[in-house]
Amino acid sequence: MAYAQYLLRRKSENIWRFRIQTPKDLRGRLPSEFQKSTGAQNKRDAAVIAGFFAIVFREFFEKAPYMTDSELHRKHLLLKGKLSVAKGQAQNNAFEAKVSEHRLELMTEQNKVSQAKASALLEALTTVTDSTSHKAPEPTIDNPQKLSTVAKEWLDQFSARDVAERGKKDARSSYKFWCDFFGDIHCHEIKRSKMREARSIVDNLPKRTKLQSLTHAEIFEMALDGDHDVDTVGLATKRARFRHLREIFEKANYEDSMTQSFDIYLQTKGLKDQPTIERKPFSDTDLQTIFGPNYGSYRASQHANQQSLPVRFWGPLLLAYSGARRKEILSLRVDNIHADEGIHFIEINDRFEGQSLKNENSRRKIPIHSTLIRAGFLNFVAERRAENGATGVLFEWPSTDKLELFSDWFLEKAESVGVELLGVNERGNEWVKTLHSLRHTAATNLDSRDSTQAEIGALLGHTTAVQVEALASPTTARYTHRKAANLSKLKEVVNNIKYDGVNIDSLSWQAFKLHNKL
């Protein structure tokens, strides 16, 4: 299984994933690595699919240096669809032959590398004077210090330099930024995993213009999450953060407070202002098209399976009329649907296997939109309860990789009925619409109908109440405390989601079942 080198499997999963690292010369323009589910539980089957994925990525990496940034990001977005097709081609005879050819080529390369490593090891061993021990001694820390202590000394020295006040202000900002990020830790305790996190945060760091009331911890969470619509900081700020941290580390190394180098994570030469790809909400016209007369009859041959039909009917509707996240809806169990004083609601929590919360504020209750109740959602839940019991899954899919497959199916559906998913705005920046855009669509719709940011935040499960206030426009930021809205108030908010020209009342779960012979 030559292509097994590309495979990994997390402890919490039973599906093998494909992983490939981006060539160093492209890492300033693309993520440092790519991951993709193979959809296979058997390692041998996964290795075959990984072989095709490797071929696709090699071709992509070969052409990437000659693309403009705009072309590169467009190809990056379209690559996902190409990889999805790969799973269906994995057993094709012609493809097997191509994989065999690449496997032979790879094995030849591996043999060369192995021989080179063996020669280097032999040469190194012959230079060892102490024949009783070939193990390098563990590095010792002669002067253990906390990073905050070293950083404060660096800041004092920097402030004494003959530099402009703006430069000193940036240094003070970096000092607080990195001390808040690393916390109360000794320099020699810093791990590479923490540095990878630091790199990711700075790469996706939102501007603080509208976030003055947020703590650094809350901003770090937003940056790691990536689920925000705030512009990221400029190239100069990113370079300053890394440059200052490198100087702090150099000081720690000089004072024998740390022994390893993290230069690979602090490079600023490869940093570039990435063209912003805007995640756009769907327009009312888009939703008219998607939820049109043929909504219940659409069935893509690639994903045609009776088990998955219910989620195709209810999935997009629930997302558009609740503002919930994709995984929150797709991982629901029957017992996540409740009623309290006549109000039916979806309980978002992590009680069952396969459920997880993005943050603690994600634990919430979402009242069910009255339109969905009229369409038969509660009848559907009752059917599932009778079939699978209270702990049974609400939506089935023939693969454990349901989130990715459902996203692919929805985009295929939207594109087939004429919805434009990629484009360029008047400023020349690219935009994209995805399944996750339905969440943004619900939030945008509520904001246009004068729902407060407190109400929208309580419904969507935003990270913190203060984040809701910070992201709000001045005219709608009215959130002044952390008290959650009560269920009856949230019911009013949910029912305020209304898309002009979209007639959901014409849709019926009963009619859908009859049409698909369920």
C-alpha positions as CSV (number, residue, x, y, z in Angstrom):
1,M,0.0,0.0,0.0
2,A,2.4,2.6,-1.2
3,Y,-0.1,5.4,-0.9
4,A,-0.8,4.6,2.8
5,Q,1.7,7.3,3.6
6,Y,-1.0,9.8,2.8
7,L,-3.5,8.3,5.2
8,L,-4.5,9.2,8.8
9,R,-7.3,8.3,11.1
10,R,-8.3,10.1,14.2
11,K,-9.1,8.2,17.3
12,S,-12.7,9.4,17.3
13,E,-13.3,8.4,13.7
14,N,-13.5,5.1,11.8
15,I,-13.0,6.6,8.3
16,W,-9.5,7.0,6.8
17,R,-8.6,10.6,5.7
18,F,-6.1,11.6,3.0
19,R,-3.5,14.2,3.9
20,I,-0.9,15.8,1.7
21,Q,1.5,18.7,2.4
22,T,1.7,21.7,0.2
23,P,5.1,22.3,-1.5
24,K,7.1,24.9,0.4
25,D,7.1,27.4,-2.4
26,L,3.3,27.5,-2.4
27,R,2.7,27.7,1.3
28,G,2.4,31.5,1.3
29,R,-0.5,31.2,-1.2
30,L,-2.2,28.0,-0.1
31,P,-2.8,26.1,3.3
32,S,0.3,24.2,4.5
33,E,-1.6,20.9,4.0
34,F,-4.8,19.5,2.6
35,Q,-7.1,16.9,4.2
36,K,-9.9,15.0,2.5
37,S,-12.1,12.1,3.7
38,T,-11.7,8.9,1.6
39,G,-15.0,7.6,2.9
40,A,-13.4,4.2,3.4
41,Q,-13.1,2.3,6.6
42,N,-10.8,-0.4,5.1
43,K,-7.2,0.9,4.9
44,R,-6.5,-0.9,1.6
45,D,-9.5,0.7,-0.1
46,A,-8.6,4.0,1.4
47,A,-5.1,3.7,0.0
48,V,-6.4,3.2,-3.5
49,I,-8.5,6.3,-3.2
50,A,-5.6,8.2,-1.7
51,G,-3.6,7.3,-4.8
52,F,-6.1,9.1,-7.0
53,F,-6.2,12.1,-4.6
54,A,-2.4,12.3,-4.7
55,I,-2.5,12.4,-8.5
56,V,-5.1,15.2,-8.5
57,F,-3.0,17.2,-6.1
58,R,0.2,16.6,-7.9
59,E,-1.3,18.0,-11.1
60,F,-2.7,20.9,-9.1
61,F,0.6,21.7,-7.4
62,E,2.5,21.5,-10.8
63,K,0.2,24.1,-12.4
64,A,-0.2,26.4,-9.3
65,P,3.0,28.4,-9.6
66,Y,1.9,29.7,-13.0
67,M,-1.5,30.9,-11.8
68,T,-2.4,34.3,-10.6
69,D,-3.8,34.5,-7.0
70,S,-7.3,34.9,-8.3
71,E,-7.0,31.8,-10.5
72,L,-5.3,29.8,-7.7
73,H,-8.2,30.5,-5.3
74,R,-10.8,29.7,-7.9
75,K,-9.0,26.4,-8.7
76,H,-8.7,25.7,-4.9
77,L,-12.5,26.0,-4.5
78,L,-13.2,23.8,-7.5
79,L,-10.8,21.2,-6.4
80,K,-13.3,19.8,-3.8
81,G,-15.7,18.8,-6.5
82,K,-13.0,17.1,-8.5
83,L,-11.9,15.1,-5.5
84,S,-15.5,14.0,-4.8
85,V,-15.7,12.5,-8.3
86,A,-12.5,10.6,-7.5
87,K,-14.3,8.3,-5.0
88,G,-16.5,7.1,-7.8
89,Q,-13.6,6.5,-10.1
90,A,-11.4,4.6,-7.6
91,Q,-12.3,1.1,-9.0
92,N,-12.0,2.1,-12.7
93,N,-9.5,-0.2,-14.5
94,A,-7.7,2.6,-16.3
95,F,-7.3,4.4,-13.0
96,E,-5.9,1.3,-11.3
97,A,-3.3,1.1,-14.0
98,K,-2.4,4.7,-13.5
99,V,-2.2,4.2,-9.7
100,S,0.1,1.2,-10.2
101,E,2.4,3.3,-12.4
102,H,2.6,6.1,-9.8
103,R,3.0,3.5,-7.0
104,L,6.0,2.0,-8.7
105,E,7.4,5.5,-9.2
106,L,6.8,6.4,-5.6
107,M,8.5,3.1,-4.4
108,T,11.5,3.9,-6.5
109,E,11.7,7.4,-4.9
110,Q,11.3,5.8,-1.4
111,N,14.1,3.4,-2.0
112,K,16.4,6.2,-3.0
113,V,15.5,8.1,0.1
114,S,16.0,5.0,2.3
115,Q,19.4,4.4,0.9
116,A,20.4,8.0,1.4
117,K,19.2,7.9,5.0
118,A,21.1,4.7,5.7
119,S,24.3,6.1,4.3
120,A,24.0,9.3,6.4
121,L,23.3,7.2,9.5
122,L,26.3,5.0,8.9
123,E,28.5,8.1,8.4
124,A,27.2,9.6,11.6
125,L,27.8,6.5,13.6
126,T,31.4,6.2,12.5
127,T,32.2,9.6,13.9
128,V,30.9,8.7,17.4
129,T,33.9,8.5,19.8
130,D,31.9,7.1,22.7
131,S,31.1,3.5,21.6
132,T,28.9,2.9,24.7
133,S,26.2,5.5,23.9
134,H,24.9,6.8,20.6
135,K,21.9,8.6,22.2
136,A,22.1,12.4,22.2
137,P,21.8,13.9,25.7
138,E,18.5,15.6,26.5
139,P,18.9,19.4,26.2
140,T,19.2,21.1,29.6
141,I,17.7,24.4,30.5
142,D,20.2,26.5,32.4
143,N,18.0,29.5,33.0
144,P,14.3,28.5,33.0
145,Q,12.1,31.7,32.6
146,K,8.5,32.4,31.9
147,L,7.8,33.8,28.4
148,S,6.0,36.8,30.0
149,T,9.2,37.7,31.9
150,V,11.4,37.5,28.8
151,A,8.8,39.4,26.8
152,K,8.7,42.2,29.4
153,E,12.5,42.5,29.2
154,W,12.4,42.6,25.4
155,L,9.7,45.3,25.5
156,D,11.7,47.4,27.9
157,Q,14.8,47.2,25.7
158,F,12.7,47.9,22.6
159,S,11.1,50.9,24.2
160,A,14.6,52.3,24.9
161,R,15.5,52.1,21.2
162,D,15.5,55.2,19.0
163,V,12.4,54.3,17.0
164,A,9.2,56.1,16.2
165,E,6.4,56.1,18.7
166,R,4.2,54.1,16.3
167,G,6.8,51.3,16.4
168,K,6.9,51.4,20.2
169,K,3.1,51.2,20.2
170,D,3.2,48.1,17.9
171,A,5.7,46.5,20.2
172,R,3.5,47.1,23.3
173,S,0.5,45.6,21.3
174,S,2.6,42.5,20.4
175,Y,3.8,42.1,23.9
176,K,0.2,42.0,25.3
177,F,-0.9,39.9,22.3
178,W,1.7,37.1,22.8
179,C,1.5,37.1,26.6
180,D,-2.2,36.6,26.4
181,F,-1.8,33.9,23.8
182,F,0.9,31.8,25.6
183,G,-0.3,32.6,29.1
184,D,1.7,31.6,32.2
185,I,4.2,29.2,30.5
186,H,7.9,28.7,30.7
187,C,9.8,29.3,27.4
188,H,11.1,25.7,27.2
189,E,7.5,24.3,27.6
190,I,6.3,25.8,24.3
191,K,5.3,23.0,21.8
192,R,5.2,23.0,18.1
193,S,1.4,22.4,18.2
194,K,1.1,25.7,20.0
195,M,3.2,27.4,17.3
196,R,1.0,26.0,14.6
197,E,-2.0,27.4,16.4
198,A,-0.2,30.8,16.7
199,R,0.4,30.8,12.9
200,S,-3.2,30.0,12.2
201,I,-4.5,32.8,14.5
202,V,-2.3,35.5,13.0
203,D,-3.1,34.3,9.4
204,N,-6.8,34.7,10.2
205,L,-6.7,37.5,12.8
206,P,-9.8,39.8,12.6
207,K,-9.3,43.6,12.8
208,R,-10.1,45.1,16.1
209,T,-11.8,48.2,14.7
210,K,-15.2,46.8,15.6
211,L,-14.0,44.4,18.3
212,Q,-12.7,46.8,21.0
213,S,-14.8,45.2,23.7
214,L,-13.5,41.7,23.0
215,T,-10.6,40.2,25.0
216,H,-7.7,38.6,23.2
217,A,-9.0,35.2,24.2
218,E,-12.2,35.8,22.4
219,I,-10.4,37.2,19.3
220,F,-8.1,34.1,19.3
221,E,-11.2,31.9,19.3
222,M,-12.7,33.8,16.4
223,A,-9.5,33.5,14.4
224,L,-9.2,29.8,15.0
225,D,-12.9,29.3,14.3
226,G,-12.7,31.3,11.0
227,D,-16.5,31.7,11.2
228,H,-16.5,35.5,11.1
229,D,-17.2,38.1,8.5
230,V,-14.8,40.8,9.9
231,D,-11.9,41.8,7.6
232,T,-8.5,40.3,8.7
233,V,-5.6,42.5,9.7
234,G,-3.2,43.7,7.1
235,L,0.1,42.3,6.0
236,A,2.1,44.8,8.0
237,T,0.4,43.8,11.2
238,K,1.0,40.1,10.6
239,R,4.7,40.7,9.9
240,A,5.0,42.8,13.0
241,R,3.5,40.1,15.2
242,F,5.8,37.4,13.9
243,R,8.9,39.7,13.9
244,H,8.4,40.7,17.5
245,L,7.8,37.1,18.7
246,R,11.0,36.0,16.8
247,E,12.9,38.7,18.7
248,I,11.5,37.5,22.0
249,F,12.4,33.9,21.2
250,E,15.9,35.0,20.2
251,K,16.3,36.7,23.5
252,A,15.1,33.5,25.3
253,N,17.6,31.4,23.4
254,Y,20.4,33.8,24.1
255,E,19.6,33.6,27.8
256,D,19.5,29.8,27.7
257,S,15.8,29.8,28.6
258,M,14.7,27.6,25.6
259,T,16.6,25.2,23.4
260,Q,14.6,24.8,20.2
261,S,13.9,27.0,17.2
262,F,10.5,27.9,15.9
263,D,11.7,29.9,12.9
264,I,9.7,27.9,10.5
265,Y,6.5,29.2,12.1
266,L,7.7,32.8,12.2
267,Q,8.7,33.4,8.6
268,T,7.3,36.6,7.2
269,K,8.8,36.5,3.7
270,G,6.1,34.2,2.4
271,L,3.2,36.2,3.9
272,K,1.0,37.8,1.4
273,D,-2.3,39.7,1.4
274,Q,-4.6,36.9,0.3
275,P,-7.5,38.0,-1.9
276,T,-10.6,37.9,0.2
277,I,-13.1,35.3,-0.8
278,E,-16.4,36.5,0.6
279,R,-19.0,34.0,1.8
280,K,-22.2,35.4,0.5
281,P,-25.7,34.6,1.8
282,F,-28.3,33.3,-0.7
283,S,-30.6,35.9,-2.1
284,D,-34.4,35.6,-1.9
285,T,-34.3,34.9,-5.6
286,D,-31.9,32.0,-5.0
287,L,-34.2,30.6,-2.4
288,Q,-37.2,30.9,-4.6
289,T,-35.3,28.8,-7.2
290,I,-34.0,26.2,-4.7
291,F,-37.3,25.8,-2.8
292,G,-39.4,26.0,-6.0
293,P,-42.0,23.6,-7.3
294,N,-39.5,20.9,-8.1
295,Y,-37.8,21.0,-4.7
296,G,-39.4,17.8,-3.5
297,S,-38.8,15.9,-6.7
298,Y,-35.1,16.5,-7.2
299,R,-32.9,13.5,-6.9
300,A,-29.2,13.5,-8.0
301,S,-28.3,10.1,-9.4
302,Q,-24.8,10.3,-7.8
303,H,-26.4,10.3,-4.3
304,A,-29.7,8.4,-5.0
305,N,-30.4,6.4,-1.9
306,Q,-33.7,6.1,0.0
307,Q,-32.1,6.5,3.4
308,S,-30.9,10.0,2.5
309,L,-34.1,11.3,1.1
310,P,-35.6,12.8,4.4
311,V,-32.5,14.9,5.1
312,R,-32.6,16.2,1.5
313,F,-36.1,17.5,2.2
314,W,-35.7,18.8,5.7
315,G,-32.0,19.6,5.8
316,P,-31.9,22.8,3.7
317,L,-35.2,24.0,5.1
318,L,-34.1,23.6,8.7
319,L,-30.8,25.5,8.0
320,A,-32.6,28.3,6.2
321,Y,-35.3,28.7,8.9
322,S,-33.2,28.3,12.0
323,G,-29.7,29.6,11.4
324,A,-28.2,26.5,12.9
325,R,-24.9,25.1,11.8
326,R,-24.7,22.2,9.4
327,K,-23.3,19.6,11.8
328,E,-25.8,20.7,14.5
329,I,-28.7,19.7,12.2
330,L,-27.2,16.6,10.6
331,S,-26.2,15.1,14.0
332,L,-29.6,15.5,15.6
333,R,-31.3,12.6,17.4
334,V,-35.0,12.1,17.9
335,D,-34.7,13.1,21.5
336,N,-33.3,16.5,20.6
337,I,-36.8,17.6,19.6
338,H,-38.9,18.7,22.6
339,A,-41.8,20.9,23.5
340,D,-42.2,23.3,26.5
341,E,-45.5,25.1,27.2
342,G,-46.7,24.4,23.7
343,I,-43.4,25.6,22.0
344,H,-41.6,22.9,20.0
345,F,-37.9,23.4,19.8
346,I,-34.6,21.8,18.8
347,E,-32.2,21.2,21.6
348,I,-28.6,21.7,20.5
349,N,-26.2,19.8,22.8
350,D,-23.6,17.1,22.9
351,R,-25.5,14.4,24.7
352,F,-25.2,11.7,22.0
353,E,-22.3,10.1,20.1
354,G,-21.4,12.2,17.0
355,Q,-22.6,15.4,18.5
356,S,-20.2,18.2,19.5
357,L,-20.4,21.9,20.4
358,K,-18.3,24.6,18.7
359,N,-18.3,26.5,22.0
360,E,-20.3,26.6,25.2
361,N,-22.7,29.2,23.9
362,S,-23.7,26.8,21.1
363,R,-25.6,24.8,23.8
364,R,-29.1,26.3,23.2
365,K,-32.7,25.8,22.2
366,I,-34.0,26.8,18.8
367,P,-37.8,27.0,18.4
368,I,-39.1,25.3,15.3
369,H,-40.4,27.7,12.6
370,S,-44.2,27.6,12.3
371,T,-43.8,27.1,8.5
372,L,-41.8,23.9,9.1
373,I,-44.4,22.6,11.5
374,R,-47.1,23.2,8.9
375,A,-45.0,21.4,6.3
376,G,-45.1,18.3,8.6
377,F,-41.8,18.3,10.5
378,L,-43.3,17.1,13.8
379,N,-45.0,14.3,11.9
380,F,-41.7,13.3,10.5
381,V,-40.1,13.3,14.0
382,A,-43.0,11.1,15.3
383,E,-42.3,8.7,12.4
384,R,-38.6,8.5,13.3
385,R,-39.4,8.0,17.0
386,A,-41.7,5.1,16.1
387,E,-39.0,3.6,13.8
388,N,-35.8,4.1,15.8
389,G,-36.8,5.2,19.3
390,A,-35.9,8.3,21.2
391,T,-32.2,7.9,20.9
392,G,-32.2,7.1,17.1
393,V,-30.7,9.4,14.6
394,L,-33.1,11.9,13.0
395,F,-31.4,11.8,9.6
396,E,-29.7,8.8,8.0
397,W,-27.1,8.8,5.3
398,P,-25.5,5.7,3.7
399,S,-22.0,6.9,4.7
400,T,-20.6,8.2,8.0
401,D,-19.2,11.1,6.0
402,K,-22.6,12.7,5.8
403,L,-21.6,16.3,6.4
404,E,-19.3,16.5,3.3
405,L,-21.6,14.4,1.1
406,F,-24.7,16.4,2.1
407,S,-22.8,19.7,1.3
408,D,-21.8,18.3,-2.1
409,W,-25.3,17.2,-2.8
410,F,-26.8,20.6,-1.9
411,L,-24.3,22.5,-4.1
412,E,-25.0,20.1,-6.9
413,K,-28.8,20.7,-6.5
414,A,-28.4,24.5,-6.3
415,E,-26.2,24.6,-9.4
416,S,-28.5,22.4,-11.3
417,V,-31.5,24.8,-10.9
418,G,-29.4,27.8,-12.0
419,V,-28.1,29.3,-8.7
420,E,-24.7,31.0,-9.2
421,L,-22.3,29.7,-6.6
422,L,-19.1,31.6,-7.6
423,G,-18.5,35.1,-8.8
424,V,-16.6,38.3,-8.5
425,N,-18.0,41.5,-6.9
426,E,-17.6,45.1,-8.1
427,R,-14.3,45.5,-6.2
428,G,-12.8,42.5,-8.0
429,N,-12.9,40.2,-5.0
430,E,-14.3,36.6,-5.4
431,W,-17.3,35.4,-3.6
432,V,-18.7,31.9,-2.9
433,K,-22.0,30.4,-1.7
434,T,-21.9,27.1,0.2
435,L,-24.3,25.1,2.4
436,H,-23.0,27.1,5.3
437,S,-24.2,30.2,3.6
438,L,-27.8,29.3,4.6
439,R,-26.8,30.1,8.2
440,H,-25.6,33.5,7.1
441,T,-28.7,33.9,5.0
442,A,-30.9,33.4,8.1
443,A,-28.8,35.9,10.1
444,T,-28.9,38.5,7.4
445,N,-32.6,38.1,7.0
446,L,-33.2,38.7,10.7
447,D,-30.9,41.7,10.8
448,S,-32.9,43.2,7.9
449,R,-36.1,42.8,9.9
450,D,-34.8,44.7,12.9
451,S,-34.1,41.8,15.2
452,T,-31.6,42.8,17.8
453,Q,-28.1,41.4,17.8
454,A,-28.9,39.9,21.2
455,E,-31.8,37.9,19.7
456,I,-29.8,36.9,16.6
457,G,-26.8,35.8,18.8
458,A,-29.0,33.8,21.1
459,L,-30.5,32.0,18.2
460,L,-27.3,31.3,16.3
461,G,-25.2,30.4,19.4
462,H,-22.5,33.1,18.8
463,T,-19.3,32.6,20.8
464,T,-20.0,35.2,23.4
465,A,-22.6,37.9,24.0
466,V,-20.0,40.6,23.8
467,Q,-19.0,39.2,20.4
468,V,-22.5,39.7,19.2
469,E,-22.4,43.3,20.3
470,A,-19.0,43.9,18.7
471,L,-20.0,42.5,15.3
472,A,-23.2,44.5,15.2
473,S,-23.8,47.7,13.3
474,P,-24.1,50.8,15.5
475,T,-27.9,51.0,14.9
476,T,-28.6,47.4,16.0
477,A,-26.0,46.8,18.8
478,R,-28.3,46.8,21.8
479,Y,-27.0,43.9,23.8
480,T,-26.0,45.0,27.2
481,H,-26.0,41.9,29.4
482,R,-25.6,38.1,29.0
483,K,-29.1,37.0,29.9
484,A,-30.4,34.5,27.3
485,A,-33.7,35.3,25.6
486,N,-36.6,33.1,26.8
487,L,-38.1,30.5,24.6
488,S,-41.3,32.4,23.7
489,K,-39.2,35.4,22.7
490,L,-37.0,33.2,20.5
491,K,-40.1,31.7,18.9
492,E,-41.0,35.2,17.8
493,V,-37.5,35.8,16.4
494,V,-37.5,32.5,14.5
495,N,-40.9,33.2,12.9
496,N,-39.5,36.6,11.8
497,I,-37.4,34.7,9.3
498,K,-39.3,35.4,6.1
499,Y,-37.9,35.3,2.5
500,D,-39.8,37.4,0.0
501,G,-41.3,35.3,-2.8
502,V,-40.5,31.9,-1.1
503,N,-43.7,29.9,-0.6
504,I,-42.7,27.1,1.8
505,D,-46.4,26.4,2.6
506,S,-46.6,24.7,-0.8
507,L,-44.2,22.1,0.4
508,S,-45.4,19.0,2.2
509,W,-43.6,16.1,3.8
510,Q,-46.6,13.9,3.1
511,A,-46.5,14.8,-0.6
512,F,-42.7,14.3,-0.7
513,K,-43.1,10.8,0.8
514,L,-45.8,9.9,-1.8
515,H,-43.6,11.2,-4.6
516,N,-40.6,9.2,-3.5
517,K,-42.6,6.1,-2.4
518,L,-41.2,6.3,1.2
